[in-house]
């Protein structure tokens, strides 16, 4: 058994309920939703942790109106391959004393799908 050196990037199926899989032809799936983030972890630490899987474009740890962290956030990669790699490698991995839960950000996918496309 030899693992693939370059996993296929996640792509969007033409049918289904919006779950991201490695065989979807339309969606780049570059944004991850990360939950169970320790309240002690800031966005810089989260970015450093996810950078081990590729080139990170954006990281956000969400806060409530009172300024307290909510324990979840997003990580966006420049590449779908890097995002897929992070999903496979960093889900259920400990950071700041808690095991992160990592999945594709389905809300970002739906927003992208709802945007009108232009043709030249």
RODOFI-992436 format. One record per residue: z, y, x of N, C-alpha, C in turn; residue in three letters. Coordinates in nm, 3 decimals, padded with zeros to 5 digits, always signed. Example, Ala and Ser with C-alpha at 12.3 -4.5 7.8 and 13.67 -1.06 7.14 Angstrom:
! residues 2
<n_zz->+00.780&n_yy->-00.569&n_xx->+01.319&ca_zz->+00.780&ca_yy->-00.450&ca_xx->+01.230&c_zz->+00.780&c_yy->-00.330&c_xx->+01.320&aa->ALA>
<n_zz->+00.708&n_yy->-00.225&n_xx->+01.285&ca_zz->+00.714&ca_yy->-00.106&ca_xx->+01.367&c_zz->+00.787&c_yy->+00.003&c_xx->+01.290&aa->SER>
//
This chain:
! residues 120
<n_zz->+00.000&n_yy->-00.119&n_xx->+00.085&ca_zz->+00.000&ca_yy->+00.000&ca_xx->+00.000&c_zz->+00.000&c_yy->+00.124&c_xx->+00.088&aa->UNK>
<n_zz->-00.100&n_yy->+00.211&n_xx->+00.071&ca_zz->-00.105&ca_yy->+00.338&ca_xx->+00.143&c_zz->-00.107&c_yy->+00.451&c_xx->+00.043&aa->UNK>
<n_zz->-00.010&n_yy->+00.544&n_xx->+00.052&ca_zz->-00.013&ca_yy->+00.657&ca_xx->-00.040&c_zz->-00.131&c_yy->+00.749&c_xx->-00.007&aa->UNK>
<n_zz->-00.183&n_yy->+00.814&n_xx->-00.109&ca_zz->-00.291&ca_yy->+00.909&ca_xx->-00.088&c_zz->-00.240&c_yy->+01.027&c_xx->-00.006&aa->UNK>
<n_zz->-00.321&n_yy->+01.071&n_xx->+00.089&ca_zz->-00.280&ca_yy->+01.186&ca_xx->+00.169&c_zz->-00.296&c_yy->+01.316&c_xx->+00.092&aa->UNK>
<n_zz->-00.396&n_yy->+01.325&n_xx->+00.007&ca_zz->-00.417&ca_yy->+01.443&ca_xx->-00.076&c_zz->-00.421&c_yy->+01.402&c_xx->-00.222&aa->UNK>
<n_zz->-00.310&n_yy->+01.421&n_xx->-00.296&ca_zz->-00.312&ca_yy->+01.383&ca_xx->-00.437&c_zz->-00.409&c_yy->+01.471&c_xx->-00.514&aa->UNK>
<n_zz->-00.464&n_yy->+01.414&n_xx->-00.620&ca_zz->-00.555&ca_yy->+01.489&ca_xx->-00.705&c_zz->-00.478&c_yy->+01.603&c_xx->-00.773&aa->UNK>
<n_zz->-00.539&n_yy->+01.721&n_xx->-00.784&ca_zz->-00.470&ca_yy->+01.830&ca_xx->-00.853&c_zz->-00.459&c_yy->+01.801&c_xx->-01.001&aa->UNK>
<n_zz->-00.352&n_yy->+01.851&n_xx->-01.065&ca_zz->-00.339&ca_yy->+01.833&ca_xx->-01.210&c_zz->-00.454&c_yy->+01.901&c_xx->-01.281&aa->UNK>
<n_zz->-00.503&n_yy->+01.838&n_xx->-01.385&ca_zz->-00.613&ca_yy->+01.895&ca_xx->-01.463&c_zz->-00.587&c_yy->+01.873&c_xx->-01.611&aa->UNK>
<n_zz->-00.651&n_yy->+01.949&n_xx->-01.692&ca_zz->-00.627&ca_yy->+01.947&ca_xx->-01.836&c_zz->-00.718&c_yy->+01.847&c_xx->-01.906&aa->UNK>
<n_zz->-00.657&n_yy->+01.765&n_xx->-01.990&ca_zz->-00.736&ca_yy->+01.673&ca_xx->-02.073&c_zz->-00.798&c_yy->+01.750&c_xx->-02.188&aa->UNK>
<n_zz->-00.901&n_yy->+01.695&n_xx->-02.245&ca_zz->-00.963&ca_yy->+01.760&ca_xx->-02.360&c_zz->-00.887&c_yy->+01.731&c_xx->-02.488&aa->UNK>
<n_zz->-00.804&n_yy->+01.628&n_xx->-02.489&ca_zz->-00.722&ca_yy->+01.597&ca_xx->-02.606&c_zz->-00.578&c_yy->+01.580&c_xx->-02.561&aa->UNK>
<n_zz->-00.487&n_yy->+01.570&n_xx->-02.653&ca_zz->-00.346&ca_yy->+01.550&ca_xx->-02.618&c_zz->-00.264&c_yy->+01.671&c_xx->-02.657&aa->UNK>
<n_zz->-00.136&n_yy->+01.665&n_xx->-02.625&ca_zz->-00.044&ca_yy->+01.769&ca_xx->-02.668&c_zz->-00.013&c_yy->+01.870&c_xx->-02.558&aa->UNK>
<n_zz->-00.099&n_yy->+01.887&n_xx->-02.458&ca_zz->-00.077&ca_yy->+01.990&ca_xx->-02.359&c_zz->+00.002&c_yy->+01.946&c_xx->-02.238&aa->UNK>
<n_zz->+00.026&n_yy->+01.817&n_xx->-02.221&ca_zz->+00.098&ca_yy->+01.770&ca_xx->-02.104&c_zz->+00.005&c_yy->+01.770&c_xx->-01.985&aa->UNK>
<n_zz->+00.055&n_yy->+01.813&n_xx->-01.871&ca_zz->-00.028&ca_yy->+01.821&ca_xx->-01.752&c_zz->-00.025&c_yy->+01.686&c_xx->-01.680&aa->UNK>
<n_zz->-00.140&n_yy->+01.636&n_xx->-01.645&ca_zz->-00.152&ca_yy->+01.510&ca_xx->-01.572&c_zz->-00.251&c_yy->+01.530&c_xx->-01.458&aa->UNK>
<n_zz->-00.260&n_yy->+01.437&n_xx->-01.365&ca_zz->-00.352&ca_yy->+01.457&ca_xx->-01.253&c_zz->-00.499&c_yy->+01.445&c_xx->-01.292&aa->UNK>
<n_zz->-00.531&n_yy->+01.414&n_xx->-01.414&ca_zz->-00.670&ca_yy->+01.390&ca_xx->-01.452&c_zz->-00.724&c_yy->+01.491&c_xx->-01.552&aa->UNK>
<n_zz->-00.677&n_yy->+01.611&n_xx->-01.550&ca_zz->-00.719&ca_yy->+01.711&ca_xx->-01.648&c_zz->-00.828&c_yy->+01.799&c_xx->-01.589&aa->UNK>
<n_zz->-00.945&n_yy->+01.806&n_xx->-01.648&ca_zz->-01.057&ca_yy->+01.878&ca_xx->-01.587&c_zz->-01.056&c_yy->+02.030&c_xx->-01.601&aa->UNK>
<n_zz->-00.977&n_yy->+02.091&n_xx->-01.689&ca_zz->-00.992&ca_yy->+02.233&ca_xx->-01.715&c_zz->-00.881&c_yy->+02.323&c_xx->-01.662&aa->UNK>
<n_zz->-00.760&n_yy->+02.274&n_xx->-01.651&ca_zz->-00.646&ca_yy->+02.360&ca_xx->-01.620&c_zz->-00.605&c_yy->+02.350&c_xx->-01.473&aa->UNK>
<n_zz->-00.589&n_yy->+02.462&n_xx->-01.404&ca_zz->-00.548&ca_yy->+02.455&ca_xx->-01.265&c_zz->-00.401&c_yy->+02.417&c_xx->-01.248&aa->UNK>
<n_zz->-00.318&n_yy->+02.439&n_xx->-01.349&ca_zz->-00.177&ca_yy->+02.396&ca_xx->-01.345&c_zz->-00.109&c_yy->+02.433&c_xx->-01.213&aa->UNK>
<n_zz->-00.097&n_yy->+02.560&n_xx->-01.187&ca_zz->-00.035&ca_yy->+02.604&ca_xx->-01.061&c_zz->+00.108&c_yy->+02.652&c_xx->-01.078&aa->UNK>
<n_zz->+00.157&n_yy->+02.662&n_xx->-01.202&ca_zz->+00.290&ca_yy->+02.715&ca_xx->-01.227&c_zz->+00.384&c_yy->+02.605&c_xx->-01.274&aa->UNK>
<n_zz->+00.503&n_yy->+02.601&n_xx->-01.211&ca_zz->+00.605&ca_yy->+02.502&ca_xx->-01.244&c_zz->+00.723&c_yy->+02.569&c_xx->-01.313&aa->UNK>
<n_zz->+00.785&n_yy->+02.497&n_xx->-01.405&ca_zz->+00.909&ca_yy->+02.540&ca_xx->-01.468&c_zz->+01.020&c_yy->+02.462&c_xx->-01.402&aa->UNK>
<n_zz->+01.121&n_yy->+02.532&n_xx->-01.352&ca_zz->+01.231&ca_yy->+02.469&ca_xx->-01.279&c_zz->+01.360&c_yy->+02.497&c_xx->-01.354&aa->UNK>
<n_zz->+01.432&n_yy->+02.391&n_xx->-01.390&ca_zz->+01.560&ca_yy->+02.408&ca_xx->-01.459&c_zz->+01.672&c_yy->+02.343&c_xx->-01.379&aa->UNK>
<n_zz->+01.792&n_yy->+02.365&n_xx->-01.425&ca_zz->+01.914&ca_yy->+02.316&ca_xx->-01.361&c_zz->+01.934&c_yy->+02.381&c_xx->-01.224&aa->UNK>
<n_zz->+01.893&n_yy->+02.507&n_xx->-01.212&ca_zz->+01.912&ca_yy->+02.582&ca_xx->-01.087&c_zz->+02.057&c_yy->+02.629&c_xx->-01.081&aa->UNK>
<n_zz->+02.121&n_yy->+02.607&n_xx->-00.968&ca_zz->+02.257&ca_yy->+02.653&ca_xx->-00.948&c_zz->+02.263&c_yy->+02.805&c_xx->-00.961&aa->UNK>
<n_zz->+02.370&n_yy->+02.856&n_xx->-01.020&ca_zz->+02.386&ca_yy->+03.000&ca_xx->-01.034&c_zz->+02.404&c_yy->+03.068&c_xx->-00.899&aa->UNK>
<n_zz->+02.434&n_yy->+02.990&n_xx->-00.795&ca_zz->+02.449&ca_yy->+03.046&ca_xx->-00.660&c_zz->+02.316&c_yy->+03.060&c_xx->-00.588&aa->UNK>
<n_zz->+02.209&n_yy->+02.998&n_xx->-00.640&ca_zz->+02.078&ca_yy->+03.001&ca_xx->-00.575&c_zz->+01.999&c_yy->+03.124&c_xx->-00.623&aa->UNK>
<n_zz->+01.949&n_yy->+03.202&n_xx->-00.527&ca_zz->+01.867&ca_yy->+03.318&ca_xx->-00.563&c_zz->+01.719&c_yy->+03.284&c_xx->-00.547&aa->UNK>
<n_zz->+01.632&n_yy->+03.377&n_xx->-00.583&ca_zz->+01.488&ca_yy->+03.350&ca_xx->-00.582&c_zz->+01.438&c_yy->+03.325&c_xx->-00.440&aa->UNK>
<n_zz->+01.498&n_yy->+03.387&n_xx->-00.340&ca_zz->+01.455&ca_yy->+03.367&ca_xx->-00.201&c_zz->+01.483&c_yy->+03.223&c_xx->-00.158&aa->UNK>
<n_zz->+01.602&n_yy->+03.172&n_xx->-00.191&ca_zz->+01.636&ca_yy->+03.034&ca_xx->-00.156&c_zz->+01.546&c_yy->+02.934&c_xx->-00.230&aa->UNK>
<n_zz->+01.515&n_yy->+02.965&n_xx->-00.356&ca_zz->+01.427&ca_yy->+02.879&ca_xx->-00.434&c_zz->+01.287&c_yy->+02.878&c_xx->-00.372&aa->UNK>
<n_zz->+01.238&n_yy->+02.994&n_xx->-00.332&ca_zz->+01.107&ca_yy->+03.003&ca_xx->-00.268&c_zz->+01.104&c_yy->+02.924&c_xx->-00.138&aa->UNK>
<n_zz->+01.207&n_yy->+02.937&n_xx->-00.055&ca_zz->+01.213&ca_yy->+02.863&ca_xx->+00.071&c_zz->+01.211&c_yy->+02.713&c_xx->+00.046&aa->UNK>
<n_zz->+01.281&n_yy->+02.669&n_xx->-00.057&ca_zz->+01.286&ca_yy->+02.527&ca_xx->-00.090&c_zz->+01.148&c_yy->+02.475&c_xx->-00.132&aa->UNK>
<n_zz->+01.077&n_yy->+02.551&n_xx->-00.214&ca_zz->+00.947&ca_yy->+02.508&ca_xx->-00.265&c_zz->+00.834&c_yy->+02.531&c_xx->-00.165&aa->UNK>
<n_zz->+00.855&n_yy->+02.616&n_xx->-00.067&ca_zz->+00.752&ca_yy->+02.643&ca_xx->+00.032&c_zz->+00.719&c_yy->+02.520&c_xx->+00.116&aa->UNK>
<n_zz->+00.810&n_yy->+02.423&n_xx->+00.122&ca_zz->+00.783&ca_yy->+02.300&ca_xx->+00.197&c_zz->+00.665&c_yy->+02.221&c_xx->+00.138&aa->UNK>
<n_zz->+00.626&n_yy->+02.254&n_xx->+00.015&ca_zz->+00.516&ca_yy->+02.182&ca_xx->-00.051&c_zz->+00.385&c_yy->+02.261&c_xx->-00.055&aa->UNK>
<n_zz->+00.386&n_yy->+02.385&n_xx->-00.007&ca_zz->+00.262&ca_yy->+02.461&ca_xx->-00.007&c_zz->+00.285&c_yy->+02.610&c_xx->-00.013&aa->UNK>
<n_zz->+00.176&n_yy->+02.682&n_xx->-00.032&ca_zz->+00.174&ca_yy->+02.828&ca_xx->-00.032&c_zz->+00.219&c_yy->+02.882&c_xx->-00.168&aa->UNK>
<n_zz->+00.340&n_yy->+02.935&n_xx->-00.173&ca_zz->+00.400&ca_yy->+02.985&ca_xx->-00.297&c_zz->+00.350&c_yy->+03.127&c_xx->-00.324&aa->UNK>
<n_zz->+00.302&n_yy->+03.151&n_xx->-00.444&ca_zz->+00.252&ca_yy->+03.283&ca_xx->-00.484&c_zz->+00.362&c_yy->+03.368&c_xx->-00.546&aa->UNK>
<n_zz->+00.447&n_yy->+03.307&n_xx->-00.631&ca_zz->+00.548&ca_yy->+03.384&ca_xx->-00.705&c_zz->+00.664&c_yy->+03.294&c_xx->-00.742&aa->UNK>
<n_zz->+00.785&n_yy->+03.352&n_xx->-00.737&ca_zz->+00.906&ca_yy->+03.282&ca_xx->-00.779&c_zz->+00.989&c_yy->+03.379&c_xx->-00.863&aa->UNK>
<n_zz->+01.044&n_yy->+03.327&n_xx->-00.971&ca_zz->+01.133&ca_yy->+03.409&ca_xx->-01.053&c_zz->+01.247&c_yy->+03.322&c_xx->-01.105&aa->UNK>
<n_zz->+01.370&n_yy->+03.372&n_xx->-01.088&ca_zz->+01.488&ca_yy->+03.310&ca_xx->-01.147&c_zz->+01.529&c_yy->+03.401&c_xx->-01.262&aa->UNK>
<n_zz->+01.529&n_yy->+03.349&n_xx->-01.383&ca_zz->+01.551&ca_yy->+03.432&ca_xx->-01.501&c_zz->+01.698&c_yy->+03.468&c_xx->-01.518&aa->UNK>
<n_zz->+01.720&n_yy->+03.591&n_xx->-01.568&ca_zz->+01.854&ca_yy->+03.641&ca_xx->-01.596&c_zz->+01.862&c_yy->+03.686&c_xx->-01.740&aa->UNK>
<n_zz->+01.982&n_yy->+03.681&n_xx->-01.796&ca_zz->+02.004&ca_yy->+03.729&ca_xx->-01.931&c_zz->+02.021&c_yy->+03.880&c_xx->-01.932&aa->UNK>
<n_zz->+02.042&n_yy->+03.936&n_xx->-02.051&ca_zz->+02.062&ca_yy->+04.080&ca_xx->-02.066&c_zz->+02.184&c_yy->+04.128&c_xx->-01.989&aa->UNK>
<n_zz->+02.281&n_yy->+04.039&n_xx->-01.972&ca_zz->+02.403&ca_yy->+04.074&ca_xx->-01.902&c_zz->+02.388&c_yy->+04.064&c_xx->-01.749&aa->UNK>
<n_zz->+02.269&n_yy->+04.025&n_xx->-01.702&ca_zz->+02.243&ca_yy->+04.016&ca_xx->-01.558&c_zz->+02.280&c_yy->+03.883&c_xx->-01.495&aa->UNK>
<n_zz->+02.338&n_yy->+03.793&n_xx->-01.574&ca_zz->+02.375&ca_yy->+03.662&ca_xx->-01.521&c_zz->+02.254&c_yy->+03.569&c_xx->-01.523&aa->UNK>
<n_zz->+02.245&n_yy->+03.486&n_xx->-01.419&ca_zz->+02.134&ca_yy->+03.391&ca_xx->-01.410&c_zz->+02.144&c_yy->+03.288&c_xx->-01.521&aa->UNK>
<n_zz->+02.027&n_yy->+03.247&n_xx->-01.572&ca_zz->+02.022&ca_yy->+03.152&ca_xx->-01.682&c_zz->+02.013&c_yy->+03.007&c_xx->-01.634&aa->UNK>
<n_zz->+01.986&n_yy->+02.984&n_xx->-01.506&ca_zz->+01.978&ca_yy->+02.848&ca_xx->-01.454&c_zz->+01.840&c_yy->+02.787&c_xx->-01.459&aa->UNK>
<n_zz->+01.739&n_yy->+02.871&n_xx->-01.484&ca_zz->+01.601&ca_yy->+02.822&ca_xx->-01.482&c_zz->+01.508&c_yy->+02.932&c_xx->-01.434&aa->UNK>
<n_zz->+01.386&n_yy->+02.893&n_xx->-01.397&ca_zz->+01.290&ca_yy->+02.990&ca_xx->-01.347&c_zz->+01.153&c_yy->+02.927&c_xx->-01.332&aa->UNK>
<n_zz->+01.064&n_yy->+02.999&n_xx->-01.264&ca_zz->+00.929&ca_yy->+02.951&ca_xx->-01.243&c_zz->+00.892&c_yy->+02.963&c_xx->-01.095&aa->UNK>
<n_zz->+00.803&n_yy->+02.874&n_xx->-01.053&ca_zz->+00.744&ca_yy->+02.879&ca_xx->-00.919&c_zz->+00.595&c_yy->+02.863&c_xx->-00.939&aa->UNK>
<n_zz->+00.517&n_yy->+02.959&n_xx->-00.886&ca_zz->+00.371&ca_yy->+02.952&ca_xx->-00.897&c_zz->+00.312&c_yy->+02.936&c_xx->-00.757&aa->UNK>
<n_zz->+00.221&n_yy->+02.841&n_xx->-00.746&ca_zz->+00.151&ca_yy->+02.816&ca_xx->-00.621&c_zz->+00.010&c_yy->+02.874&c_xx->-00.628&aa->UNK>
<n_zz->-00.050&n_yy->+02.896&n_xx->-00.511&ca_zz->-00.190&ca_yy->+02.938&ca_xx->-00.505&c_zz->-00.282&c_yy->+02.821&c_xx->-00.537&aa->UNK>
<n_zz->-00.234&n_yy->+02.699&n_xx->-00.514&ca_zz->-00.318&ca_yy->+02.580&ca_xx->-00.528&c_zz->-00.255&c_yy->+02.482&c_xx->-00.626&aa->UNK>
<n_zz->-00.339&n_yy->+02.421&n_xx->-00.711&ca_zz->-00.292&ca_yy->+02.318&ca_xx->-00.803&c_zz->-00.245&c_yy->+02.194&c_xx->-00.727&aa->UNK>
<n_zz->-00.307&n_yy->+02.166&n_xx->-00.614&ca_zz->-00.265&ca_yy->+02.051&ca_xx->-00.533&c_zz->-00.123&c_yy->+02.072&c_xx->-00.482&aa->UNK>
<n_zz->-00.092&n_yy->+02.194&n_xx->-00.436&ca_zz->+00.044&ca_yy->+02.223&ca_xx->-00.389&c_zz->+00.145&c_yy->+02.212&c_xx->-00.503&aa->UNK>
<n_zz->+00.109&n_yy->+02.261&n_xx->-00.621&ca_zz->+00.199&ca_yy->+02.252&ca_xx->-00.736&c_zz->+00.225&c_yy->+02.106&c_xx->-00.773&aa->UNK>
<n_zz->+00.120&n_yy->+02.025&n_xx->-00.773&ca_zz->+00.134&ca_yy->+01.884&ca_xx->-00.805&c_zz->+00.221&c_yy->+01.814&c_xx->-00.701&aa->UNK>
<n_zz->+00.201&n_yy->+01.849&n_xx->-00.573&ca_zz->+00.281&ca_yy->+01.794&ca_xx->-00.465&c_zz->+00.429&c_yy->+01.828&c_xx->-00.485&aa->UNK>
<n_zz->+00.458&n_yy->+01.954&n_xx->-00.519&ca_zz->+00.597&ca_yy->+01.997&ca_xx->-00.542&c_zz->+00.657&c_yy->+01.923&c_xx->-00.661&aa->UNK>
<n_zz->+00.579&n_yy->+01.905&n_xx->-00.766&ca_zz->+00.627&ca_yy->+01.832&ca_xx->-00.883&c_zz->+00.669&c_yy->+01.691&c_xx->-00.844&aa->UNK>
<n_zz->+00.588&n_yy->+01.625&n_xx->-00.765&ca_zz->+00.616&ca_yy->+01.488&ca_xx->-00.724&c_zz->+00.732&c_yy->+01.479&c_xx->-00.625&aa->UNK>
<n_zz->+00.740&n_yy->+01.574&n_xx->-00.533&ca_zz->+00.839&ca_yy->+01.566&ca_xx->-00.425&c_zz->+00.974&c_yy->+01.628&c_xx->-00.456&aa->UNK>
<n_zz->+00.978&n_yy->+01.733&n_xx->-00.542&ca_zz->+01.101&ca_yy->+01.810&ca_xx->-00.557&c_zz->+01.174&c_yy->+01.790&c_xx->-00.689&aa->UNK>
<n_zz->+01.116&n_yy->+01.717&n_xx->-00.782&ca_zz->+01.187&ca_yy->+01.688&ca_xx->-00.906&c_zz->+01.307&c_yy->+01.600&c_xx->-00.875&aa->UNK>
<n_zz->+01.422&n_yy->+01.637&n_xx->-00.928&ca_zz->+01.548&ca_yy->+01.563&ca_xx->-00.910&c_zz->+01.601&c_yy->+01.568&c_xx->-00.767&aa->UNK>
<n_zz->+01.559&n_yy->+01.670&n_xx->-00.690&ca_zz->+01.609&ca_yy->+01.690&ca_xx->-00.554&c_zz->+01.717&c_yy->+01.797&c_xx->-00.560&aa->UNK>
<n_zz->+01.822&n_yy->+01.779&n_xx->-00.483&ca_zz->+01.937&ca_yy->+01.869&ca_xx->-00.486&c_zz->+01.910&c_yy->+02.000&c_xx->-00.413&aa->UNK>
<n_zz->+01.952&n_yy->+02.109&n_xx->-00.475&ca_zz->+01.951&ca_yy->+02.241&ca_xx->-00.414&c_zz->+02.074&c_yy->+02.315&c_xx->-00.466&aa->UNK>
<n_zz->+02.158&n_yy->+02.361&n_xx->-00.377&ca_zz->+02.278&ca_yy->+02.435&ca_xx->-00.418&c_zz->+02.376&c_yy->+02.352&c_xx->-00.497&aa->UNK>
<n_zz->+02.379&n_yy->+02.220&n_xx->-00.472&ca_zz->+02.474&ca_yy->+02.133&ca_xx->-00.539&c_zz->+02.429&c_yy->+02.080&c_xx->-00.674&aa->UNK>
<n_zz->+02.306&n_yy->+02.111&n_xx->-00.715&ca_zz->+02.253&ca_yy->+02.062&ca_xx->-00.843&c_zz->+02.116&c_yy->+02.002&c_xx->-00.823&aa->UNK>
<n_zz->+02.084&n_yy->+01.902&n_xx->-00.904&ca_zz->+01.953&ca_yy->+01.837&ca_xx->-00.897&c_zz->+01.854&c_yy->+01.913&c_xx->-00.984&aa->UNK>
<n_zz->+01.753&n_yy->+01.971&n_xx->-00.919&ca_zz->+01.652&ca_yy->+02.049&ca_xx->-00.991&c_zz->+01.568&c_yy->+01.960&c_xx->-01.081&aa->UNK>
<n_zz->+01.531&n_yy->+02.013&n_xx->-01.196&ca_zz->+01.437&ca_yy->+01.946&ca_xx->-01.286&c_zz->+01.308&c_yy->+02.028&c_xx->-01.281&aa->UNK>
<n_zz->+01.201&n_yy->+01.965&n_xx->-01.236&ca_zz->+01.074&ca_yy->+02.035&ca_xx->-01.214&c_zz->+00.968&c_yy->+01.974&c_xx->-01.305&aa->UNK>
<n_zz->+00.895&n_yy->+02.060&n_xx->-01.376&ca_zz->+00.783&ca_yy->+02.014&ca_xx->-01.458&c_zz->+00.677&c_yy->+02.124&c_xx->-01.462&aa->UNK>
<n_zz->+00.557&n_yy->+02.087&n_xx->-01.505&ca_zz->+00.452&ca_yy->+02.187&ca_xx->-01.520&c_zz->+00.494&c_yy->+02.285&c_xx->-01.630&aa->UNK>
<n_zz->+00.464&n_yy->+02.412&n_xx->-01.610&ca_zz->+00.499&ca_yy->+02.515&ca_xx->-01.707&c_zz->+00.396&c_yy->+02.515&c_xx->-01.819&aa->UNK>
<n_zz->+00.426&n_yy->+02.445&n_xx->-01.927&ca_zz->+00.332&ca_yy->+02.431&ca_xx->-02.038&c_zz->+00.308&c_yy->+02.564&c_xx->-02.110&aa->UNK>
<n_zz->+00.406&n_yy->+02.654&n_xx->-02.110&ca_zz->+00.384&ca_yy->+02.784&ca_xx->-02.174&c_zz->+00.279&c_yy->+02.864&c_xx->-02.097&aa->UNK>
<n_zz->+00.280&n_yy->+02.856&n_xx->-01.966&ca_zz->+00.179&ca_yy->+02.925&ca_xx->-01.887&c_zz->+00.041&c_yy->+02.867&c_xx->-01.915&aa->UNK>
<n_zz->+00.035&n_yy->+02.735&n_xx->-01.931&ca_zz->-00.093&ca_yy->+02.670&ca_xx->-01.963&c_zz->-00.145&c_yy->+02.719&c_xx->-02.097&aa->UNK>
<n_zz->-00.058&n_yy->+02.726&n_xx->-02.198&ca_zz->-00.101&ca_yy->+02.770&ca_xx->-02.331&c_zz->-00.149&c_yy->+02.914&c_xx->-02.329&aa->UNK>
<n_zz->-00.079&n_yy->+03.000&n_xx->-02.251&ca_zz->-00.122&ca_yy->+03.140&ca_xx->-02.240&c_zz->-00.261&c_yy->+03.147&c_xx->-02.178&aa->UNK>
<n_zz->-00.285&n_yy->+03.066&n_xx->-02.076&ca_zz->-00.414&ca_yy->+03.066&ca_xx->-02.008&c_zz->-00.523&c_yy->+03.018&c_xx->-02.103&aa->UNK>
<n_zz->-00.494&n_yy->+02.914&n_xx->-02.182&ca_zz->-00.591&ca_yy->+02.858&ca_xx->-02.274&c_zz->-00.627&c_yy->+02.957&c_xx->-02.385&aa->UNK>
<n_zz->-00.533&n_yy->+03.040&n_xx->-02.424&ca_zz->-00.557&ca_yy->+03.133&ca_xx->-02.535&c_zz->-00.633&c_yy->+03.257&c_xx->-02.492&aa->UNK>
<n_zz->-00.647&n_yy->+03.282&n_xx->-02.361&ca_zz->-00.721&ca_yy->+03.398&ca_xx->-02.315&c_zz->-00.871&c_yy->+03.374&c_xx->-02.334&aa->UNK>
<n_zz->-00.942&n_yy->+03.476&n_xx->-02.379&ca_zz->-01.085&ca_yy->+03.460&ca_xx->-02.399&c_zz->-01.157&c_yy->+03.442&c_xx->-02.266&aa->UNK>
<n_zz->-01.260&n_yy->+03.362&n_xx->-02.267&ca_zz->-01.339&ca_yy->+03.343&ca_xx->-02.146&c_zz->-01.466&c_yy->+03.425&c_xx->-02.158&aa->UNK>
<n_zz->-01.515&n_yy->+03.472&n_xx->-02.044&ca_zz->-01.636&ca_yy->+03.551&ca_xx->-02.046&c_zz->-01.747&c_yy->+03.472&c_xx->-01.979&aa->UNK>
<n_zz->-01.868&n_yy->+03.496&n_xx->-02.021&ca_zz->-01.982&ca_yy->+03.430&ca_xx->-01.959&c_zz->-02.077&c_yy->+03.536&c_xx->-01.905&aa->UNK>
<n_zz->-02.139&n_yy->+03.506&n_xx->-01.794&ca_zz->-02.230&ca_yy->+03.604&ca_xx->-01.733&c_zz->-02.374&c_yy->+03.577&c_xx->-01.776&aa->UNK>
//
